[in-house]
Each structure stands twice: as structure tokens, then as C-alpha cells.
Amino acid sequence: MSFVFECDSLENTCMDLKQKGLVFAPPKKFEWGTSELRLKDPDNNEVVIEEFLKK
């Protein structure tokens, strides 16, 4: 199962999550125009936080 959330600034979201103690790999940029952070919740579901990049 995957949960997908959109944010305005993935950089700011990552900073907020790090301040709350989460540890994760850096987000990845994809050629289709998103930058995505992929995490797992305690039940091993995928949580995706994405920002649509401006062209």
C-alpha cells in the first residue's frame, strides 16, 4: 500500500521531518517533473511526499 502526499516545498518538509527526528535518504528528482521523498510507516506501507517541480 502507498500513501501519496503533495507539498509546496519538499526542502522545507524534509527540514521539518528531520527536526522531528526522522532519518531518511535524500529526495529524488524524476524526469516526469516531481521531486519525491519515500518513507515507510511502522506497518511497512510506503509514504511518498512529492513536490511538482516548476519548469
mmJSON file of the N, C-alpha and C atoms, coordinates in Angstrom:
{"data_MODEL":{"atom_site":{
"group_PDB":["ATOM","ATOM","ATOM","ATOM","ATOM","ATOM","ATOM","ATOM","ATOM","ATOM","ATOM","ATOM","ATOM","ATOM","ATOM","ATOM","ATOM","ATOM","ATOM","ATOM","ATOM","ATOM","ATOM","ATOM","ATOM","ATOM","ATOM","ATOM","ATOM","ATOM","ATOM","ATOM","ATOM","ATOM","ATOM","ATOM","ATOM","ATOM","ATOM","ATOM","ATOM","ATOM","ATOM","ATOM","ATOM","ATOM","ATOM","ATOM","ATOM","ATOM","ATOM","ATOM","ATOM","ATOM","ATOM","ATOM","ATOM","ATOM","ATOM","ATOM","ATOM","ATOM","ATOM","ATOM","ATOM","ATOM","ATOM","ATOM","ATOM","ATOM","ATOM","ATOM","ATOM","ATOM","ATOM","ATOM","ATOM","ATOM","ATOM","ATOM","ATOM","ATOM","ATOM","ATOM","ATOM","ATOM","ATOM","ATOM","ATOM","ATOM","ATOM","ATOM","ATOM","ATOM","ATOM","ATOM","ATOM","ATOM","ATOM","ATOM","ATOM","ATOM","ATOM","ATOM","ATOM","ATOM","ATOM","ATOM","ATOM","ATOM","ATOM","ATOM","ATOM","ATOM","ATOM","ATOM","ATOM","ATOM","ATOM","ATOM","ATOM","ATOM","ATOM","ATOM","ATOM","ATOM","ATOM","ATOM","ATOM","ATOM","ATOM","ATOM","ATOM","ATOM","ATOM","ATOM","ATOM","ATOM","ATOM","ATOM","ATOM","ATOM","ATOM","ATOM","ATOM","ATOM","ATOM","ATOM","ATOM","ATOM","ATOM","ATOM","ATOM","ATOM","ATOM","ATOM","ATOM","ATOM","ATOM","ATOM","ATOM","ATOM","ATOM","ATOM","ATOM"],
"id":[1,2,3,4,5,6,7,8,9,10,11,12,13,14,15,16,17,18,19,20,21,22,23,24,25,26,27,28,29,30,31,32,33,34,35,36,37,38,39,40,41,42,43,44,45,46,47,48,49,50,51,52,53,54,55,56,57,58,59,60,61,62,63,64,65,66,67,68,69,70,71,72,73,74,75,76,77,78,79,80,81,82,83,84,85,86,87,88,89,90,91,92,93,94,95,96,97,98,99,100,101,102,103,104,105,106,107,108,109,110,111,112,113,114,115,116,117,118,119,120,121,122,123,124,125,126,127,128,129,130,131,132,133,134,135,136,137,138,139,140,141,142,143,144,145,146,147,148,149,150,151,152,153,154,155,156,157,158,159,160,161,162,163,164,165],
"type_symbol":["N","C","C","N","C","C","N","C","C","N","C","C","N","C","C","N","C","C","N","C","C","N","C","C","N","C","C","N","C","C","N","C","C","N","C","C","N","C","C","N","C","C","N","C","C","N","C","C","N","C","C","N","C","C","N","C","C","N","C","C","N","C","C","N","C","C","N","C","C","N","C","C","N","C","C","N","C","C","N","C","C","N","C","C","N","C","C","N","C","C","N","C","C","N","C","C","N","C","C","N","C","C","N","C","C","N","C","C","N","C","C","N","C","C","N","C","C","N","C","C","N","C","C","N","C","C","N","C","C","N","C","C","N","C","C","N","C","C","N","C","C","N","C","C","N","C","C","N","C","C","N","C","C","N","C","C","N","C","C","N","C","C","N","C","C"],
"label_atom_id":["N","CA","C","N","CA","C","N","CA","C","N","CA","C","N","CA","C","N","CA","C","N","CA","C","N","CA","C","N","CA","C","N","CA","C","N","CA","C","N","CA","C","N","CA","C","N","CA","C","N","CA","C","N","CA","C","N","CA","C","N","CA","C","N","CA","C","N","CA","C","N","CA","C","N","CA","C","N","CA","C","N","CA","C","N","CA","C","N","CA","C","N","CA","C","N","CA","C","N","CA","C","N","CA","C","N","CA","C","N","CA","C","N","CA","C","N","CA","C","N","CA","C","N","CA","C","N","CA","C","N","CA","C","N","CA","C","N","CA","C","N","CA","C","N","CA","C","N","CA","C","N","CA","C","N","CA","C","N","CA","C","N","CA","C","N","CA","C","N","CA","C","N","CA","C","N","CA","C","N","CA","C","N","CA","C","N","CA","C","N","CA","C"],
"label_alt_id":[null,null,null,null,null,null,null,null,null,null,null,null,null,null,null,null,null,null,null,null,null,null,null,null,null,null,null,null,null,null,null,null,null,null,null,null,null,null,null,null,null,null,null,null,null,null,null,null,null,null,null,null,null,null,null,null,null,null,null,null,null,null,null,null,null,null,null,null,null,null,null,null,null,null,null,null,null,null,null,null,null,null,null,null,null,null,null,null,null,null,null,null,null,null,null,null,null,null,null,null,null,null,null,null,null,null,null,null,null,null,null,null,null,null,null,null,null,null,null,null,null,null,null,null,null,null,null,null,null,null,null,null,null,null,null,null,null,null,null,null,null,null,null,null,null,null,null,null,null,null,null,null,null,null,null,null,null,null,null,null,null,null,null,null,null],
"label_comp_id":["MET","MET","MET","SER","SER","SER","PHE","PHE","PHE","VAL","VAL","VAL","PHE","PHE","PHE","GLU","GLU","GLU","CYS","CYS","CYS","ASP","ASP","ASP","SER","SER","SER","LEU","LEU","LEU","GLU","GLU","GLU","ASN","ASN","ASN","THR","THR","THR","CYS","CYS","CYS","MET","MET","MET","ASP","ASP","ASP","LEU","LEU","LEU","LYS","LYS","LYS","GLN","GLN","GLN","LYS","LYS","LYS","GLY","GLY","GLY","LEU","LEU","LEU","VAL","VAL","VAL","PHE","PHE","PHE","ALA","ALA","ALA","PRO","PRO","PRO","PRO","PRO","PRO","LYS","LYS","LYS","LYS","LYS","LYS","PHE","PHE","PHE","GLU","GLU","GLU","TRP","TRP","TRP","GLY","GLY","GLY","THR","THR","THR","SER","SER","SER","GLU","GLU","GLU","LEU","LEU","LEU","ARG","ARG","ARG","LEU","LEU","LEU","LYS","LYS","LYS","ASP","ASP","ASP","PRO","PRO","PRO","ASP","ASP","ASP","ASN","ASN","ASN","ASN","ASN","ASN","GLU","GLU","GLU","VAL","VAL","VAL","VAL","VAL","VAL","ILE","ILE","ILE","GLU","GLU","GLU","GLU","GLU","GLU","PHE","PHE","PHE","LEU","LEU","LEU","LYS","LYS","LYS","LYS","LYS","LYS"],
"label_asym_id":["A","A","A","A","A","A","A","A","A","A","A","A","A","A","A","A","A","A","A","A","A","A","A","A","A","A","A","A","A","A","A","A","A","A","A","A","A","A","A","A","A","A","A","A","A","A","A","A","A","A","A","A","A","A","A","A","A","A","A","A","A","A","A","A","A","A","A","A","A","A","A","A","A","A","A","A","A","A","A","A","A","A","A","A","A","A","A","A","A","A","A","A","A","A","A","A","A","A","A","A","A","A","A","A","A","A","A","A","A","A","A","A","A","A","A","A","A","A","A","A","A","A","A","A","A","A","A","A","A","A","A","A","A","A","A","A","A","A","A","A","A","A","A","A","A","A","A","A","A","A","A","A","A","A","A","A","A","A","A","A","A","A","A","A","A"],
"label_entity_id":["1","1","1","1","1","1","1","1","1","1","1","1","1","1","1","1","1","1","1","1","1","1","1","1","1","1","1","1","1","1","1","1","1","1","1","1","1","1","1","1","1","1","1","1","1","1","1","1","1","1","1","1","1","1","1","1","1","1","1","1","1","1","1","1","1","1","1","1","1","1","1","1","1","1","1","1","1","1","1","1","1","1","1","1","1","1","1","1","1","1","1","1","1","1","1","1","1","1","1","1","1","1","1","1","1","1","1","1","1","1","1","1","1","1","1","1","1","1","1","1","1","1","1","1","1","1","1","1","1","1","1","1","1","1","1","1","1","1","1","1","1","1","1","1","1","1","1","1","1","1","1","1","1","1","1","1","1","1","1","1","1","1","1","1","1"],
"label_seq_id":[1,1,1,2,2,2,3,3,3,4,4,4,5,5,5,6,6,6,7,7,7,8,8,8,9,9,9,10,10,10,11,11,11,12,12,12,13,13,13,14,14,14,15,15,15,16,16,16,17,17,17,18,18,18,19,19,19,20,20,20,21,21,21,22,22,22,23,23,23,24,24,24,25,25,25,26,26,26,27,27,27,28,28,28,29,29,29,30,30,30,31,31,31,32,32,32,33,33,33,34,34,34,35,35,35,36,36,36,37,37,37,38,38,38,39,39,39,40,40,40,41,41,41,42,42,42,43,43,43,44,44,44,45,45,45,46,46,46,47,47,47,48,48,48,49,49,49,50,50,50,51,51,51,52,52,52,53,53,53,54,54,54,55,55,55],
"pdbx_PDB_ins_code":[null,null,null,null,null,null,null,null,null,null,null,null,null,null,null,null,null,null,null,null,null,null,null,null,null,null,null,null,null,null,null,null,null,null,null,null,null,null,null,null,null,null,null,null,null,null,null,null,null,null,null,null,null,null,null,null,null,null,null,null,null,null,null,null,null,null,null,null,null,null,null,null,null,null,null,null,null,null,null,null,null,null,null,null,null,null,null,null,null,null,null,null,null,null,null,null,null,null,null,null,null,null,null,null,null,null,null,null,null,null,null,null,null,null,null,null,null,null,null,null,null,null,null,null,null,null,null,null,null,null,null,null,null,null,null,null,null,null,null,null,null,null,null,null,null,null,null,null,null,null,null,null,null,null,null,null,null,null,null,null,null,null,null,null,null],
"Cartn_x":[0.841,0.0,0.894,0.486,1.218,0.277,0.801,0.093,0.92,0.272,0.993,0.439,1.363,1.004,1.789,1.186,1.85,2.154,3.312,3.666,4.164,4.191,4.666,6.19,6.839,8.305,8.818,9.35,9.877,11.097,11.868,13.032,12.594,11.576,11.071,10.453,9.729,9.114,10.189,11.251,12.351,13.006,13.2,13.789,12.893,11.592,10.654,10.708,10.735,10.77,12.068,13.195,14.481,14.485,13.872,13.787,12.963,12.054,11.222,11.871,13.098,13.868,13.82,13.162,13.134,14.47,14.887,16.109,15.711,16.193,15.796,16.815,16.768,17.63,17.103,17.964,17.524,16.445,15.598,14.584,15.247,14.488,14.978,14.146,14.813,14.131,13.909,12.71,12.365,12.109,12.396,12.292,10.871,9.87,8.484,8.034,8.932,8.649,8.312,8.705,8.485,9.784,9.803,10.846,10.115,10.621,9.873,10.729,10.121,10.697,9.87,10.538,9.834,10.247,9.242,9.44,8.587,8.807,7.966,7.355,6.072,5.449,5.677,5.268,5.522,4.925,3.892,3.284,3.874,4.973,5.701,4.963,4.007,3.374,4.294,4.279,5.097,4.376,5.119,4.607,5.459,4.811,5.506,5.073,6.045,5.772,6.418,5.605,6.138,5.876,6.764,6.629,6.696,5.71,5.76,6.711,7.728,8.763,8.287,8.676,8.326,9.257,8.705,9.523,9.986],
"Cartn_y":[-1.156,0.0,1.229,2.246,3.51,4.663,5.614,6.858,7.964,8.827,9.885,11.236,12.117,13.457,14.465,15.593,16.657,17.815,18.442,19.612,20.722,21.928,23.075,23.141,22.722,22.772,21.507,20.6,19.363,19.641,20.638,21.005,21.393,22.241,22.653,21.479,20.634,19.461,18.537,18.315,17.467,18.065,19.374,20.022,19.828,19.994,19.795,18.358,17.382,15.977,15.639,16.194,15.958,16.554,17.741,18.367,17.522,16.716,15.838,14.483,14.298,13.101,12.003,12.213,11.191,11.148,9.953,9.746,9.105,9.669,9.166,9.569,8.873,9.192,10.474,11.195,12.427,12.159,13.163,13.018,12.827,12.261,12.066,12.889,13.437,14.161,13.214,13.268,12.403,13.216,12.615,13.302,13.726,13.118,13.49,14.72,15.326,16.625,16.649,15.607,15.636,15.383,15.854,15.5,14.742,13.568,12.698,12.183,12.18,11.564,10.32,9.164,7.906,7.357,7.086,6.583,5.339,4.635,3.504,3.833,3.526,3.718,2.466,2.473,1.315,-0.006,0.066,-1.146,-1.517,-0.864,-1.101,-0.614,0.303,0.95,2.045,2.251,3.312,4.648,5.66,7.023,7.863,8.491,9.323,10.764,11.653,13.081,13.689,14.373,14.873,16.36,16.945,18.335,18.341,18.998,19.139,20.284,19.984,20.973,21.914,23.151,24.163,24.028,24.181,24.059,25.388],
"Cartn_z":[0.0,0.0,0.0,-0.74,-0.786,-0.468,0.264,0.53,-0.102,-0.882,-1.586,-1.143,-0.753,-0.319,-1.147,-1.415,-2.17,-1.216,-1.423,-0.621,-1.546,-1.023,-1.806,-1.861,-0.786,-0.72,-0.051,-0.837,-0.279,0.598,0.255,1.067,2.481,2.582,3.897,4.648,3.939,4.563,5.123,4.368,4.844,6.08,6.087,7.265,8.486,8.31,9.416,9.935,9.02,9.429,10.155,9.688,10.36,11.76,11.923,13.243,14.201,13.659,14.485,14.723,14.199,14.489,13.44,12.315,11.272,10.539,10.182,9.419,8.1,6.98,5.668,4.619,3.497,2.353,1.697,0.998,0.34,-0.715,-0.973,-2.021,-3.382,-4.312,-5.675,-6.641,-7.66,-8.726,-9.892,-10.449,-11.564,-12.827,-13.963,-15.252,-15.59,-14.954,-15.261,-14.485,-13.685,-13.091,-11.616,-10.878,-9.438,-8.698,-7.471,-6.52,-5.422,-5.037,-4.14,-2.983,-1.819,-0.631,-0.355,-0.224,0.018,1.377,2.188,3.54,3.75,4.855,5.258,6.617,6.781,8.085,8.939,10.204,11.08,10.573,9.72,9.16,7.807,7.446,6.187,4.941,5.118,3.971,3.455,2.16,1.577,1.713,2.146,2.231,1.293,0.317,-0.667,-0.454,-0.314,-0.248,-1.476,-2.288,-3.556,-3.732,-4.511,-4.94,-6.446,-7.08,-8.528,-8.85,-9.646,-9.956,-11.053,-10.893,-11.904,-13.098,-14.267,-15.479,-15.961],
"occupancy":[1.0,1.0,1.0,1.0,1.0,1.0,1.0,1.0,1.0,1.0,1.0,1.0,1.0,1.0,1.0,1.0,1.0,1.0,1.0,1.0,1.0,1.0,1.0,1.0,1.0,1.0,1.0,1.0,1.0,1.0,1.0,1.0,1.0,1.0,1.0,1.0,1.0,1.0,1.0,1.0,1.0,1.0,1.0,1.0,1.0,1.0,1.0,1.0,1.0,1.0,1.0,1.0,1.0,1.0,1.0,1.0,1.0,1.0,1.0,1.0,1.0,1.0,1.0,1.0,1.0,1.0,1.0,1.0,1.0,1.0,1.0,1.0,1.0,1.0,1.0,1.0,1.0,1.0,1.0,1.0,1.0,1.0,1.0,1.0,1.0,1.0,1.0,1.0,1.0,1.0,1.0,1.0,1.0,1.0,1.0,1.0,1.0,1.0,1.0,1.0,1.0,1.0,1.0,1.0,1.0,1.0,1.0,1.0,1.0,1.0,1.0,1.0,1.0,1.0,1.0,1.0,1.0,1.0,1.0,1.0,1.0,1.0,1.0,1.0,1.0,1.0,1.0,1.0,1.0,1.0,1.0,1.0,1.0,1.0,1.0,1.0,1.0,1.0,1.0,1.0,1.0,1.0,1.0,1.0,1.0,1.0,1.0,1.0,1.0,1.0,1.0,1.0,1.0,1.0,1.0,1.0,1.0,1.0,1.0,1.0,1.0,1.0,1.0,1.0,1.0],
"B_iso_or_equiv":[0.0,0.0,0.0,0.0,0.0,0.0,0.0,0.0,0.0,0.0,0.0,0.0,0.0,0.0,0.0,0.0,0.0,0.0,0.0,0.0,0.0,0.0,0.0,0.0,0.0,0.0,0.0,0.0,0.0,0.0,0.0,0.0,0.0,0.0,0.0,0.0,0.0,0.0,0.0,0.0,0.0,0.0,0.0,0.0,0.0,0.0,0.0,0.0,0.0,0.0,0.0,0.0,0.0,0.0,0.0,0.0,0.0,0.0,0.0,0.0,0.0,0.0,0.0,0.0,0.0,0.0,0.0,0.0,0.0,0.0,0.0,0.0,0.0,0.0,0.0,0.0,0.0,0.0,0.0,0.0,0.0,0.0,0.0,0.0,0.0,0.0,0.0,0.0,0.0,0.0,0.0,0.0,0.0,0.0,0.0,0.0,0.0,0.0,0.0,0.0,0.0,0.0,0.0,0.0,0.0,0.0,0.0,0.0,0.0,0.0,0.0,0.0,0.0,0.0,0.0,0.0,0.0,0.0,0.0,0.0,0.0,0.0,0.0,0.0,0.0,0.0,0.0,0.0,0.0,0.0,0.0,0.0,0.0,0.0,0.0,0.0,0.0,0.0,0.0,0.0,0.0,0.0,0.0,0.0,0.0,0.0,0.0,0.0,0.0,0.0,0.0,0.0,0.0,0.0,0.0,0.0,0.0,0.0,0.0,0.0,0.0,0.0,0.0,0.0,0.0],
"pdbx_formal_charge":[null,null,null,null,null,null,null,null,null,null,null,null,null,null,null,null,null,null,null,null,null,null,null,null,null,null,null,null,null,null,null,null,null,null,null,null,null,null,null,null,null,null,null,null,null,null,null,null,null,null,null,null,null,null,null,null,null,null,null,null,null,null,null,null,null,null,null,null,null,null,null,null,null,null,null,null,null,null,null,null,null,null,null,null,null,null,null,null,null,null,null,null,null,null,null,null,null,null,null,null,null,null,null,null,null,null,null,null,null,null,null,null,null,null,null,null,null,null,null,null,null,null,null,null,null,null,null,null,null,null,null,null,null,null,null,null,null,null,null,null,null,null,null,null,null,null,null,null,null,null,null,null,null,null,null,null,null,null,null,null,null,null,null,null,null],
"auth_seq_id":[1,1,1,2,2,2,3,3,3,4,4,4,5,5,5,6,6,6,7,7,7,8,8,8,9,9,9,10,10,10,11,11,11,12,12,12,13,13,13,14,14,14,15,15,15,16,16,16,17,17,17,18,18,18,19,19,19,20,20,20,21,21,21,22,22,22,23,23,23,24,24,24,25,25,25,26,26,26,27,27,27,28,28,28,29,29,29,30,30,30,31,31,31,32,32,32,33,33,33,34,34,34,35,35,35,36,36,36,37,37,37,38,38,38,39,39,39,40,40,40,41,41,41,42,42,42,43,43,43,44,44,44,45,45,45,46,46,46,47,47,47,48,48,48,49,49,49,50,50,50,51,51,51,52,52,52,53,53,53,54,54,54,55,55,55],
"auth_comp_id":["MET","MET","MET","SER","SER","SER","PHE","PHE","PHE","VAL","VAL","VAL","PHE","PHE","PHE","GLU","GLU","GLU","CYS","CYS","CYS","ASP","ASP","ASP","SER","SER","SER","LEU","LEU","LEU","GLU","GLU","GLU","ASN","ASN","ASN","THR","THR","THR","CYS","CYS","CYS","MET","MET","MET","ASP","ASP","ASP","LEU","LEU","LEU","LYS","LYS","LYS","GLN","GLN","GLN","LYS","LYS","LYS","GLY","GLY","GLY","LEU","LEU","LEU","VAL","VAL","VAL","PHE","PHE","PHE","ALA","ALA","ALA","PRO","PRO","PRO","PRO","PRO","PRO","LYS","LYS","LYS","LYS","LYS","LYS","PHE","PHE","PHE","GLU","GLU","GLU","TRP","TRP","TRP","GLY","GLY","GLY","THR","THR","THR","SER","SER","SER","GLU","GLU","GLU","LEU","LEU","LEU","ARG","ARG","ARG","LEU","LEU","LEU","LYS","LYS","LYS","ASP","ASP","ASP","PRO","PRO","PRO","ASP","ASP","ASP","ASN","ASN","ASN","ASN","ASN","ASN","GLU","GLU","GLU","VAL","VAL","VAL","VAL","VAL","VAL","ILE","ILE","ILE","GLU","GLU","GLU","GLU","GLU","GLU","PHE","PHE","PHE","LEU","LEU","LEU","LYS","LYS","LYS","LYS","LYS","LYS"],
"auth_asym_id":["A","A","A","A","A","A","A","A","A","A","A","A","A","A","A","A","A","A","A","A","A","A","A","A","A","A","A","A","A","A","A","A","A","A","A","A","A","A","A","A","A","A","A","A","A","A","A","A","A","A","A","A","A","A","A","A","A","A","A","A","A","A","A","A","A","A","A","A","A","A","A","A","A","A","A","A","A","A","A","A","A","A","A","A","A","A","A","A","A","A","A","A","A","A","A","A","A","A","A","A","A","A","A","A","A","A","A","A","A","A","A","A","A","A","A","A","A","A","A","A","A","A","A","A","A","A","A","A","A","A","A","A","A","A","A","A","A","A","A","A","A","A","A","A","A","A","A","A","A","A","A","A","A","A","A","A","A","A","A","A","A","A","A","A","A"],
"auth_atom_id":["N","CA","C","N","CA","C","N","CA","C","N","CA","C","N","CA","C","N","CA","C","N","CA","C","N","CA","C","N","CA","C","N","CA","C","N","CA","C","N","CA","C","N","CA","C","N","CA","C","N","CA","C","N","CA","C","N","CA","C","N","CA","C","N","CA","C","N","CA","C","N","CA","C","N","CA","C","N","CA","C","N","CA","C","N","CA","C","N","CA","C","N","CA","C","N","CA","C","N","CA","C","N","CA","C","N","CA","C","N","CA","C","N","CA","C","N","CA","C","N","CA","C","N","CA","C","N","CA","C","N","CA","C","N","CA","C","N","CA","C","N","CA","C","N","CA","C","N","CA","C","N","CA","C","N","CA","C","N","CA","C","N","CA","C","N","CA","C","N","CA","C","N","CA","C","N","CA","C","N","CA","C","N","CA","C","N","CA","C","N","CA","C"],
"pdbx_PDB_model_num":[1,1,1,1,1,1,1,1,1,1,1,1,1,1,1,1,1,1,1,1,1,1,1,1,1,1,1,1,1,1,1,1,1,1,1,1,1,1,1,1,1,1,1,1,1,1,1,1,1,1,1,1,1,1,1,1,1,1,1,1,1,1,1,1,1,1,1,1,1,1,1,1,1,1,1,1,1,1,1,1,1,1,1,1,1,1,1,1,1,1,1,1,1,1,1,1,1,1,1,1,1,1,1,1,1,1,1,1,1,1,1,1,1,1,1,1,1,1,1,1,1,1,1,1,1,1,1,1,1,1,1,1,1,1,1,1,1,1,1,1,1,1,1,1,1,1,1,1,1,1,1,1,1,1,1,1,1,1,1,1,1,1,1,1,1]
}}}
